[in-house]
Amino acid sequence: MSEDLPLRAVLGSDLSVSIADARLPDRPLVWVNDAFTRLTGYPVEEIVGRNCRFLQGTETDPRTVARIRTALDTGRTIGTIIRNYHRDGTPFWNQVVISPVTDETGAVTHHVGIQARLTKELPPEHALDLEAGFDAQATARLDLLARVSDELARHLDYDAAVDALGDITIPALATWGFVAMTDERGRYSRVHLVVADPTDRELAQALANEDLGWLTRAPRVAEALASPPGFVATPYRVDLTDTVQRTTSAQLALLRRLGLISAMIVPLRARDRVIGVLCLVSDGEFSPDAVVTAAHLGRRAGLALDNVRLLLAERSAALTLQQSLLPTIADVPGLDIATAYVPSARRAQVGGDWFDVLPLPDGTVGLAVGDVVGHDLRAAASMGQLRSLLRSYAWEGSSPGAVLSRADELVRGLDIADIATCVYLRWSSAQGVGAHVTYARAGHPPPLLRLPGGEVLQLDQGLSTPIGLAGLDRPEAAIGVPPGAVLVLYTDGLIERRDRGLRDGIAMLADELSHVAEGASASAIRDHLVATFVGTRQEDDVCLLVVRSE
């Protein structure tokens, strides 16, 4: 745009906003702001319920009207300049941007329009510059919506996701506000207050410490919670008289200090109900772009929060199943045993890792760690079946190679699991001289044996194909274990990362194990290894079994 015609010179004093209901015949306007009435000269009662074509007249270009109609019919955003007429019949150039608002199925429910009066008809290049300004607003809006979606998608804690929604959206759109979530019974389960100005945080905290009467008795909040699908939030002037009647003097003082001029209550709609509200409060008027953004925000944020809730519920069910299938380790004379199971941080991705300690009838002890491929309920269920098979064959007194061979035969025959890795050891204690251990591995990482003094051996013999893949035989290996030695069995989730291969991870684990304190208990070693190798954003499940020969 040229220097002598800046953008602000061609706009009127403010922008008008209108909302039309696309589900009703002829797409009538259902809400307009004060700027719209000032722009057109029509009072609200002569606007609501009518299609916006009443602003057209003899100089309105039918080609522009056709472009707008096509965009509305195809669900696209359109920006254009059209000749419209005031109520008194005088014409004006109207810069219009119309955006669709969709429901959870993708169907258009409303159209949000922004209008700006131009002081004169613009040359084409100036019109393009003006449209670019609206495009920049649309880009910023999309960026905000994308930030909300990305932030909510990464949370494994529902309350943290709720807080993140408020922390991102409220400072961008309002002076202050809150997110209030309800449970299945309609009771408030989480309320998070946010202020745009950091100096107001003490006021927000003071209001948060008050009882929720100022919120539970708010009629606009109740209206939004009970709103039907397709409801679009619109700004309204805060009625201080009504506020006085439903708040304490302390609450009212805090609300006034935070700012109470206008507000929008955005319902957060999930698949089957409204699960909460996002309340935006301004100490002045909302910008038109804030109104448009709020119209898009409710459905997206509601679905995103509901997805977090559903995924956490699924993950909890999978964890409950998996934990119920893991054994309770009994005391075994002569052995100090500690175990750990750490689930993946990947939402509902709970897998098939397991450990087992089985005292056998002949006085030996069976030790096993395994990993069924997959991260879902099926993997957890398959893990339980495979663990039961191994227990049965171990109880019969079969050698480690025979136990894995028989389990593999039945797994492939009955299609119990796709693929699983496993290591099974048979521990035979000898009074005063330690133990004799026989082991076999079905594609599983080697156990590590720390000898007194710090030397660490890899039990890397007795290797065959994973369970579920046909193999010729199941070889075994044996080793003597002196008193005070520590045996560590684990799944690959403990040591393998995107940036660290299995071999490097085994070497790091061996080095860490060599430096543990001499005589440390099994539980102390377990805790040290978990603290060292398991991160807060754990990519895979981890099973760890530590056995110390006493």
N, C-alpha and C positions, 0 to 999 in steps of 0.2 A: 504494500500500500504506500502511496506517495506521502511525503512529509506534510503536505498541506491538507490531507484528509485522513487524520488518524481514526482508528476504529471507534474511539469513544465519541467522536464528533457525529457519527452517523447513527448512533443509538439514542433511544429516548432515555428518560431518567432511570428506568429499571426494566427488567424483563418480566413478562407475564407468563404464567404457567396454567395449563388446562389439562384435565384428565377426561378421556372419553371411554365409555364402556363398550368394548368390541363385541360383547355377547348379546347386547340388546339390538333390536332392529334399528337401522339407520345410524348406529354408533353415536348416541347422544352424549353431550357433555354432562358429567356428573359432579364436577368440581372445577372451580377456577379460583385463582388468588385475587387479591385486591388490585394488583397491577393490571390484570386482564380487564377488569371493569373500568379502570382508568383509561386503559389503552383504547377500548372499543366504545366507551360511553354507555354501555348497556348495564343495567343493574343485574344482580345475580339472579333474581326471579325471572328475568327475561332471557337468561342464558341456559341455566340448567334444564336438561330435558330436550334440548334442541341440537341438531347437527350443526357443526360450525360453518356450514355453507351460508348461514344467514348473514355472514360478513361479506359475501361476494356481491358483485354488482355488474353494471354494464361494461366496465373497463377491465374486469377480471379475465385473464387469458385462459380460455378453456383448455389449452394445451398444458398449462401448469396444473390446473385442476385434475386433468387426466393423469399426469405424473404422480400427483399425491395419491389419487385413488388406486393406482396400480401398486404403489409402495405399500399402502394399507392392506390391500388384498393379498399381497405376497409376504407380509410380515417383515418388511425391510424398514430401516430407518431412512428418512428422507430429509434433506435440507434444501430449501428453495426460497425465492422471493416472489410474493404474490401481491396483486393489487386488491386490497380490502377496503371496507367502508365503515366509518363511524356510525353511531346511532343517528346522528344528525344528517347523515347522507354525504359527508365530505370524505373523499378517498384518501388513503395513505398506503405507503409501501410497507409491507409486513415481511420481515425475515422470519421464517418458520422452520423449526426442526421438530419432527415427530418421530418418536421412538416407540416400538411395541414392548409390552410387558407380557410375559408368558407364564403359564402355570407349570406344575410339575410334569405334565405330559407334553409340554412344548406348544400348547395351543395359546394363541394370543387372547388375553382377557381384557386388556386396556391399551389405550394409546396415550402417551404423555407428550404434550406439545409445549414448546417454548417459543414465544413470539417476542419480537423486538421491532419497534417502529423505526423506520429509517427516515431521516430528515429530508432526503431527496432520493430520487431514483439513481442507482449507482451504475457506473460503467461496468462492464463484465468483469474486468480484473479486480475491481473493488468488491464486487459481490463474492468473487472467489476467496478473497482475503477474509471476508466476514464469515463465510462458510468454514474456512479453515479454523477460525476461532472456536466455532462450535465443535468441529472435529477434534480439536485439542481437548476440549472439555470431555467429549465422549471417550477419548483415549485415556484421560486421567480416571474417568469413572470405571472403565474396564480394568485399568491397573489396580484400582482399589478392590474391585470385586475379585480379581485374580489373587490378590494378596490375602483376602479373607479365605478363599477356597484353599489356597496352598497352606496357610497357617493352620486351619482347622484340620486339614487332612493329615498333618504330621503328629497330632496329639494322641497320646494313649490314655490321657486322663480327661474325663468329661468336664469337670469343673475348670480345668486349665483351658480347655477349648472354649468354654463359655467366656472366661475372662479375656481370652485372646480376641474374640469377636468384639467385645466392648473396647478393648485397648486400641484396636485398629480403626474402627469405624467412627466412634464418638468424637475423638479429636479432629477427624477429617471433616465431619459434617455438622457439628454442633458445639455449643459452649460447654455443656455437660450432659450427662445422661446415665442410663443404666441398662443392663441386661437382666431380665428376671425370667427364670425358667421354672416350669411347674412339673410335677410328677403326674402319674396316671390318675390320681385322685384330684388333681387340680390344686394341690398345695404347692406353695413356693419352695423349691428345693435349692435354688441358688440365685442370689442377687449380687450383682457386681456393679458398683458405681465408678464412673470415670469422669475426669475433668480434663478439658483441653489445656487449661492454664495450670502448670505445676504448683503455683502458689496457692491454688484452691484445694489442694489435696487434703489438708487438715479439715476443711469444711465438709468435703465428701466423706471422710472417715467418721466425722462426728455424726453425720446423717446416717451412715451405715450402722452406727452403734445404737441408733434409736430403734424402737419397735417398728414393725412394718405397716403400721396403720395408715401412714401417708400413702402407701402403695396399694394395700389390699382394699382400701375404700375408694380408690380412684375409679370413677365410672368409665373413663376413656380406656383404661387398661382392661377393665372387665369386658368392654365392647370389643376390643381387639382380640382378646383371648377367645371370645365366642364368635368371632367373625367367620363368615362363610368363605369357601374357596373363591379366589379372584378379588378379594377385598384389597383395596389400595389405600395406603396411609396418606393422609393429607394434613397439612399444617393447620393448627387452630390456635386462637388466642387463649391464653390461660386465664380462666375465670378465678380471680383472687377471692371473690366472695365464697365460691364453692370450696376453694382450698382452705379457707379459714375454718369452715364447718367440719372438715374431716382431718384436721391436723392439730397437734398440740402447739402451744406457743413457741416451744423450742424448735420443733420441726419446721414451723412456718418461718421462723427467723432464719434458719439454715437454708431453706428453699429460696427465700428472697435474696439472701446474700449470694447464692449460686447463680441466680438469674431466672426470672419467670415471666417471659414475654410471650413466647410461642413454643409449641411443642408438636412432635409427631410421634405417634405410637405405632410401630411397625410390628405386625404379627409375624412370628417365626413359625412358619407352617411346615410340618413334616408330611409324611405320606397320608396319614389318616386323621390328624388333628393339629391344632395349634399348640406347640410345646412351650411357648414363652413369648416374650415381647422384647423388642429393642426400643427404648424410649430415648428420643433425641430432644433436647431442650436448648433453646436459644435465648440469649438476652436481647435479641432483636428479631429481624425477619430472616427466614431461611432463604438461601439462594435458590434459584430455580434448579440448578444442577443438583443440589442436595435433595430436592423433592424427587427428581428423576432417579437419582441413585437409590434413595430409600425404596422406591417402587420396585426396583430390581433386587434389592438386597434381601427382603424378607424371605422369599422362597428359596433363594440360594443358600442363605445362612441356615435356615431351618432344616433343609435337607442335609446340609453338611453336618450339622450338630446331631441330627438323627442318625446319620451314617456312623458317627463316632460312637453313639450309644449302642447301636446294633452290633457293630464290630466288637465292642468291649464285652457285650453280652455273649456273643459267640465265642470270644476268646476265653471268657470265664468258664463257659460250659466245657470247652476243650481242656482247659487246665484242670477243672474238677475231675473230668474223666481220667486224664493222664495221672494226676496225683493219686486217684483211687486205685490205679493199676500198679503204682510203684509200691514195693514192699516196705514194711516196717522192719528195720534191721534189729534183730535180737542180739544180745550179748553172746559172743563166741569166746570160750575160754582160750587164752593164749594169743588172742588177736585184738588189736586196737583198731576199730573200723569207724570211718566217717564218710558220709555221702553228701552229695549236693546235686540238686536239679535246678537249673536256671532257664526259664522259658525265653524264647526269642522275643525281642522288642517289636517284632513286625506284626502288629495288630492281632488278628485271629490266627496267625500262622503258628500254631502249636504242633509240634511234630511227634516223632515216634522214638525219641531217645529213652533208654531205660537202663537201670542197673539191677543187680540181684545178688544177694548173699544167701546161700542155701546150705545149712548144716545137713550132712547126709547120714544115712543110717550106719555106715561103716566108720564114722568118726572123721571123715574128710570133710572139706568145705568146698562147695562150688561157688565160684565167683564169675560174674558175667557183666558185660556192658555191651549194649548194642544200639543200633540206629536204623530205624525203618525209613526209607526214602519217602519224603513228602512232608507237608506242613498243613495238616488239616485233621478233622475228626477221624477220617478213615485211617490215617497213619497212626493216630493214637490208639484206635481200636485194634489195628493189626499188631501194634506193639504188644498189647495185652495178650493176644492169641499166641504170638511167637514166644513170649516170655513163659507162658503156660506150657508150651511144647517143650522148651528147653528144661524146665523144671521137672517135667515128667520123665524125660529120658535121663536126666542127671540123677534123679532119685533111684532109678533102676541100677545105678552103678556103672553106666556106660562111660567109656573114656571120652575126653574132650573131642577128638576127631569124630567118634561115632555119634556123639550128641549132635554136633553140627550137621553131620551127614544125614541123620534120620530126620532132623528138623527141616532141612532143605528139601528132602524128598516129599514130606507132607505139605510143606508150603507150596511147592510147585504143583503138586497133585490137586490140592484143594483151592489154589489161587487165593491164599490167605493174605499175602503181601506181594507187592511188586518186587522190590529188592531191599535187602537189609544187610548191613554189616554187623559183625558180632565177634567178640573174643570171649572164650570160655576157658577158665582155669580150674584145675582140681588141686586144692591145697591140702597136703598131707603133713601134719606136724610130727616132728620127732623130738621127744623130750630132751631138752638141753642142747640140741644141735640145730635148731631152726626148723626148716620145713623143706619138703620136696614138692615142686610145683610142675605139673604137666599142663600144657596149654595148646590151643589151636585157635587160629584166626581165620575168619571168613571175610576177607577184604577189609579188615578193621585196622586202624593205626596200632602200632606196637605198644604194649604196656611198658612202663619204665620201672626199673628196680634200682632204688638207691641203696647202696651198701654202706655199712658203717664207715665213716671216714669221708664220705662225699662222692665216691665214684658212682656214676649212673650208667646202667646197662639198658640197652633197648632189647626187649624180647621180640625180635623181628623174624623169628623162625615160625614154622607151623602155619604158613600162609596158603590160603586157597581162595577160590572165587567167592564173592558174596552169596549169601543165601538168596535163592530165587533164580540164580544162574547155574545151569548145569555144569558140574565139574567132575573130573575123573576120580579124585580121591580127596580126603581131608587129612593132610599130614599133621603130625603132632611134634612138639618139642618139649624138653624138660630142663629144669634148672634148680639148683640148690639155693635156698634162701637162708642166710645166717640170722641169728637173733639180732634184733635192732634194725634190720633192713626194712625199707618202706616200698611197697608196691603201689603204683598209681595206674589206674585204668580210667579212660576218658573217651568222650566222643569228639569228633573233629571240630565241633563248634567251639571248643575251648581254645584251640590253637590256630585255626584257619581264619583268614580274613581276606577281603578283597585285595589288600595290598601285601598279603603274606601267605605264601604257599604252605602246603602241608609239611614238607620237609623242613623248611625254615622254622615253622611253628613247633615241630617236635624238638628241634635243636634248642630253641629258646626255652621250652618246658624243661628239658634235661638240665640246661644250665641253671635255671631257677631252682630246680629241685636239689641240685648239688650244693647250693648255698644255704639251704634251710638249716636251722640250728640242730646240732646233734642232739638226739633224744627228744625232739619235738613230738608232741602228740599228733595223732592222725587228724583230729579236728583242727589243730593249729595249722598243720600243713595244708589242709583243705581250704581253710579261710584265707591263707596267704595266696594260694594259687588262684582262687576265685577273685580276690581283690586285684591281683596282678593281671590276669588275662581276660576277665569278663568286664566289658564296658557298659556304659549306661544305654547305648544304642546297640545292644547285642544283636548280631545279624542272624544267629542260629541258636537252636537249643543247645544246652550244655548238660551233660551228665558226667559226674566225677565220683570215683570210688577210690578211697585211700585206705590201704591196709598196712598196719605196722606189726611186724613180728615181735612179740614180747619175750 
